[in-house]
Amino acid sequence: MKKREKKTKSRLYVCHTFYHVYVAILKEMKLARNMPAGAYQKADIALSAISTDFENLGDRLTKTAIFDTVIALDEKREDFFPELAKYRKNYSSILKHMVNRMIFTKKLAKCEIPYMRVIDFAAYGDIYVFCDSDPVGYYLNYRHIYYHAVEDGLDCLKNLDDAYVANQGHFRLKTWFSRHNLIFIMNGWGKYCIDMEINDRSVVPTDCPRFVEEPRKPLEKALTPEQKKLVIKAFVDDADSLMEQLKPSCEGEEFACFLTEPHPVDVEARKRVCLDVIEKYCKGYRVLIKPHPRDLIDYTALCPDAVVLRGRFPVEVLNFFEGLHIKKAVSIVTTALNNMDFVDEKLNLGASFWDAYEEPEKHAYNKKAGLGMADK
């Protein structure tokens, strides 16, 4: 590893989803608790709009003062640059494929330069990138800037390790190219990726020498009462109104909660999934629907008798509301279900539940690649 330049800033978290921001806050609050007051320097956080509309989250984060600076990052998808398309075609020749991929890797990073200049990445002592498969990963490797990768979602690699799935043919050869910065592979395989943080090594069916286990639950449990209040303020505009939604309407009433997904991609299929789950698993309860932050279906119109939680926030935030209790919660693959401490019965249906709504190859990624599925 080459000698690093002198750094003028502490840390930067590059986030692509609400959950990423949640984990960044947990990590930063741990440092705030554990470091001597004189040694602690706040981090910056970048909110990338490439896959998520963060709405007014940036303003709320600024008001909480958890981070020093909140930065809007305007990454562009590869299809924003039509000149790159010819390098992404499939070829039967591995040689031609690798040559084109090497060209694509450098060209994508160069195309992103005007949109990345808003951040002086080289100035930070530590950079944490959630989902480094997005262009920022290509850019940092192109600029020879070291960073830490962080898993996209809680235990998400057990269902989809895209580094392996997208590179399963000649995997060892491709990772050799990536470690020499000739191409780029996410999740710990890039030359300038220092390590890859995951929550639980035991549920990940693949391996990477840079995997580092960093459990999330201890970070939640160690939060001080004041820090918990700040987390709520960061994600929820009106906490009192949210708690009103979660109160029983009559004595003895109990809730069953369905956690939706931004999947299947087909909206009508996703609506059928919701209705079927409620019919099969939520009978006898007052139905509570927690939409995924990237699921924009109008569930109030779809399920007028259900309570649809307003606001877009990670479900883990509900752990910090005192007195909250839900009898049953159901999800398909949302691993956040396991972190809902206020739920008595938790039911994760597994990716195979979607088989009745779309072709299995559209969601059984690891299984299709010959990897075991941890949620069978």
C-alpha positions in Angstrom: 0.0 0.0 0.0 1.5 3.3 -1.0 2.0 6.1 1.5 -1.1 8.2 2.0 -1.1 11.9 1.5 -1.6 14.1 4.5 -5.4 14.3 5.2 -7.2 17.5 6.3 -10.6 15.9 7.0 -11.7 13.1 9.3 -14.2 10.7 7.6 -16.7 10.6 4.8 -19.7 8.3 4.5 -21.1 7.9 0.9 -24.7 6.8 1.2 -27.2 5.6 -1.5 -30.2 4.6 0.7 -31.9 5.6 4.0 -30.5 2.4 5.6 -27.0 3.5 4.6 -27.5 6.8 6.4 -28.8 4.9 9.5 -25.7 2.7 9.7 -23.4 5.8 9.1 -25.1 7.5 12.1 -24.6 4.4 14.2 -20.9 4.2 13.3 -20.4 7.9 13.9 -22.2 7.9 17.2 -20.0 5.1 18.4 -16.9 7.3 17.7 -18.6 10.3 19.5 -19.1 8.1 22.6 -15.7 6.4 22.7 -13.2 9.0 21.5 -11.9 11.7 23.9 -13.7 15.0 23.4 -10.6 16.7 22.3 -9.8 14.0 19.7 -13.2 13.6 18.1 -13.8 15.3 14.8 -17.1 15.1 13.1 -17.4 13.3 9.8 -19.1 14.5 6.6 -21.8 12.5 4.8 -22.7 12.4 1.1 -26.2 11.6 -0.1 -26.1 10.2 -3.6 -29.3 10.6 -5.6 -28.4 7.8 -8.1 -31.0 5.4 -6.7 -32.9 7.2 -3.9 -34.8 10.4 -3.5 -33.8 11.5 0.0 -36.4 14.3 0.0 -35.7 16.5 3.0 -33.4 14.1 4.8 -30.4 16.3 4.2 -32.1 19.2 5.9 -33.0 17.1 8.9 -29.4 15.7 9.2 -28.0 19.3 9.1 -30.3 20.3 11.9 -29.3 17.4 14.1 -25.6 18.3 13.7 -24.6 14.6 13.8 -22.3 15.3 10.8 -20.2 18.3 10.1 -21.3 18.7 6.5 -24.1 17.1 4.4 -23.2 16.9 0.8 -25.5 16.2 -2.2 -23.8 13.9 -4.7 -25.1 13.6 -8.2 -23.6 10.3 -9.4 -24.8 9.3 -12.9 -25.7 5.8 -14.0 -23.7 4.3 -16.9 -26.7 4.6 -19.3 -26.4 8.4 -18.8 -23.4 8.1 -21.0 -24.5 6.4 -24.2 -20.9 6.2 -25.5 -20.3 3.5 -22.9 -22.9 1.0 -24.2 -20.7 -0.6 -26.8 -18.3 -1.7 -24.1 -21.0 -3.6 -22.2 -22.1 -6.0 -24.9 -21.8 -9.7 -24.3 -19.1 -11.6 -26.3 -18.3 -15.3 -26.4 -14.6 -14.4 -26.3 -13.3 -13.9 -22.8 -10.3 -11.9 -24.2 -12.6 -9.5 -26.1 -14.9 -9.3 -23.0 -12.0 -8.4 -20.7 -10.5 -5.8 -23.1 -13.9 -4.1 -23.4 -14.4 -4.2 -19.6 -11.0 -2.6 -19.0 -11.9 0.2 -21.3 -15.4 0.6 -19.7 -13.9 0.7 -16.2 -11.7 3.7 -17.0 -14.1 5.5 -19.3 -17.0 5.4 -16.7 -14.7 6.8 -14.0 -13.6 9.6 -16.4 -17.2 10.4 -17.3 -18.1 10.8 -13.6 -15.4 13.4 -12.9 -17.6 16.5 -13.4 -20.1 15.0 -11.0 -17.6 13.9 -8.3 -15.7 17.2 -8.1 -18.2 18.4 -5.5 -16.2 16.3 -3.0 -12.4 16.4 -2.3 -12.2 12.6 -1.6 -8.4 12.7 -1.3 -8.7 15.0 1.8 -10.4 12.4 4.0 -8.6 10.1 6.4 -11.3 7.4 6.0 -14.0 7.0 3.4 -16.9 4.5 3.9 -18.8 3.6 0.8 -22.1 1.8 0.9 -22.7 -0.2 -2.3 -19.4 0.5 -4.1 -20.8 -1.0 -7.2 -22.2 2.4 -8.0 -19.9 4.8 -10.0 -18.2 6.2 -6.9 -16.4 2.8 -6.5 -15.1 3.0 -10.1 -14.1 6.6 -9.5 -12.2 6.0 -6.3 -10.2 3.2 -7.8 -9.5 5.3 -10.9 -8.2 8.1 -8.6 -6.2 5.6 -6.5 -8.1 6.6 -3.3 -8.4 4.0 -0.5 -11.8 3.4 1.1 -13.8 1.0 3.2 -16.7 -0.8 1.5 -19.9 -1.4 3.6 -22.6 -3.9 2.8 -25.6 -2.5 1.0 -28.2 -3.8 3.4 -28.3 -5.8 6.6 -27.0 -9.3 5.7 -27.9 -8.6 2.0 -25.0 -10.8 0.7 -26.8 -14.0 1.8 -29.4 -13.5 -1.0 -27.2 -11.6 -3.5 -23.5 -11.2 -3.5 -23.3 -9.3 -6.8 -19.5 -9.5 -6.9 -19.8 -13.2 -7.4 -23.1 -13.5 -9.3 -22.1 -10.9 -11.9 -18.6 -12.4 -12.3 -19.2 -16.2 -11.8 -17.6 -17.1 -15.1 -13.8 -17.0 -14.7 -14.2 -15.5 -11.3 -10.6 -15.9 -10.1 -9.3 -14.4 -13.3 -11.6 -11.4 -13.0 -10.8 -10.8 -9.4 -7.1 -10.8 -10.3 -7.8 -8.1 -12.9 -9.7 -6.1 -10.3 -7.0 -6.3 -7.7 -4.6 -4.9 -10.2 -7.1 -2.1 -11.0 -7.6 -3.2 -14.6 -11.3 -3.7 -14.1 -13.5 -3.1 -11.0 -15.4 -5.6 -8.9 -17.4 -4.5 -5.9 -17.6 -5.9 -2.3 -13.9 -6.0 -1.4 -12.3 -6.9 -4.7 -11.2 -3.5 -5.8 -7.5 -2.7 -5.5 -8.1 0.4 -3.4 -10.8 -1.2 -1.2 -9.2 -1.6 2.2 -11.9 -3.9 3.6 -15.6 -4.8 3.3 -17.8 -4.5 6.4 -20.5 -7.1 6.9 -22.9 -7.7 9.7 -22.7 -11.5 10.1 -20.1 -13.6 8.4 -22.0 -16.9 9.1 -24.9 -16.1 6.7 -22.7 -15.1 3.7 -22.3 -18.0 1.2 -19.3 -16.4 -0.5 -15.8 -15.5 0.7 -13.5 -12.5 0.3 -10.2 -12.0 2.2 -11.3 -8.4 2.9 -14.5 -9.3 4.7 -14.6 -7.7 8.2 -17.4 -8.6 10.6 -18.9 -5.4 12.2 -22.2 -6.4 13.9 -24.9 -3.7 13.8 -26.9 -4.7 16.9 -24.3 -3.7 19.5 -24.1 -0.3 17.9 -27.9 0.2 18.4 -27.9 -1.1 21.9 -25.0 1.2 22.9 -26.8 4.4 21.9 -27.5 6.9 24.7 -31.0 8.2 25.2 -30.0 11.5 23.7 -28.5 9.8 20.7 -31.7 7.8 20.2 -33.6 11.1 20.1 -31.3 12.4 17.5 -31.7 9.3 15.3 -35.5 9.8 15.4 -35.2 13.5 14.6 -32.9 12.7 11.6 -35.5 10.3 10.0 -38.9 11.3 11.2 -40.5 14.7 10.7 -43.3 14.3 13.2 -42.6 11.5 15.8 -45.8 12.2 17.8 -47.9 11.7 14.7 -46.1 8.5 13.9 -46.8 7.1 17.4 -50.5 8.0 17.0 -50.6 5.7 14.0 -49.2 2.9 16.1 -51.6 3.1 19.0 -54.4 0.4 19.2 -57.8 1.9 18.3 -59.5 -0.2 20.9 -58.6 -2.3 24.0 -57.0 -5.6 23.1 -56.3 -4.7 19.5 -53.0 -6.1 18.2 -51.0 -5.2 15.1 -49.6 -7.4 12.3 -47.0 -5.5 10.2 -46.0 -6.2 6.6 -42.6 -4.9 5.5 -42.8 -4.3 1.8 -40.0 -4.5 -0.8 -39.1 -2.6 -3.9 -39.4 -6.0 -5.6 -40.8 -7.5 -7.8 -40.0 -4.7 -10.2 -43.5 -5.1 -11.8 -45.8 -2.9 -9.7 -48.9 -4.9 -10.2 -47.0 -8.1 -9.1 -45.9 -6.2 -6.0 -49.4 -5.2 -5.2 -50.6 -8.8 -5.5 -47.7 -9.8 -3.1 -49.0 -7.4 -0.5 -52.6 -8.4 -0.8 -51.8 -12.1 -0.6 -49.4 -11.7 2.4 -52.1 -9.8 4.3 -54.8 -12.3 3.5 -52.6 -15.3 4.4 -50.6 -14.1 7.4 -52.3 -11.1 8.9 -55.9 -12.3 9.5 -57.3 -11.4 12.9 -54.9 -8.4 13.4 -55.1 -4.8 12.6 -52.8 -4.5 9.5 -49.8 -2.2 9.6 -47.9 -1.6 6.4 -44.3 -0.3 6.5 -43.4 0.6 2.9 -39.8 0.2 1.9 -38.2 3.6 1.4 -37.8 2.8 -2.4 -41.3 1.3 -2.7 -43.6 4.1 -3.9 -46.9 2.3 -4.3 -49.9 4.1 -2.7 -50.7 1.4 -0.1 -53.4 3.6 1.5 -55.4 3.3 -1.8 -54.5 -0.4 -2.2 -55.4 -1.3 1.4 -57.8 1.3 2.8 -58.4 -0.6 6.0 -54.7 -0.8 6.9 -52.5 1.6 8.7 -49.8 2.8 6.4 -46.8 4.3 8.2 -46.1 7.8 6.8 -42.6 8.9 6.1 -39.6 7.1 4.5 -37.2 5.8 7.1 -35.4 2.5 8.0 -37.7 0.3 10.1 -34.9 0.0 12.7 -35.7 3.5 13.8 -38.9 2.3 15.4 -36.7 0.5 18.1 -36.2 3.9 19.7 -39.9 4.7 20.3 -40.8 3.8 23.9 -43.8 1.6 24.5 -44.2 0.4 20.9 -45.4 -3.2 20.6 -46.4 -5.3 17.5 -47.6 -8.8 17.8 -46.5 -10.1 14.4 -44.3 -8.9 11.5 -43.9 -10.4 8.1 -41.4 -9.8 5.3 -40.1 -11.6 2.2 -36.3 -11.1 2.4 -36.1 -7.9 4.4 -33.5 -8.8 7.1 -34.4 -5.7 9.1 -37.2 -7.8 10.4 -34.6 -9.5 12.7 -33.8 -6.1 14.3 -37.3 -5.2 15.3 -37.0 -5.6 19.0 -40.7 -4.6 19.7 -42.1 -7.6 17.7 -43.2 -10.9 19.3 -43.4 -13.1 16.2 -41.2 -12.6 13.1 -41.9 -14.4 9.8 -39.5 -14.1 6.9 -41.0 -15.9 3.9 -37.8 -16.1 1.8 -37.1 -15.2 -1.8 -38.9 -18.4 -3.0 -42.2 -16.8 -2.0 -41.8 -14.6 -5.2 -41.7 -17.7 -7.4 -45.5 -17.5 -7.8 -45.3 -13.9 -9.0 -42.4 -13.8 -11.4 -39.7 -16.1 -12.9 -37.4 -17.4 -10.1 -34.2 -16.4 -12.0 -35.3 -12.7 -11.5 -34.8 -12.9 -7.7 -32.9 -16.2 -6.9 -29.5 -14.7 -7.7 -27.2 -16.7 -5.4 -29.1 -19.9 -6.1 -28.8 -19.4 -9.9 -25.1 -18.9 -9.4 -24.8 -22.2 -7.5 -24.6 -20.6 -4.0 -26.6 -21.7 -1.0 -29.6 -19.6 0.0 -29.5 -18.8 3.7 -33.2 -18.1 3.9 -34.6 -21.3 2.5 
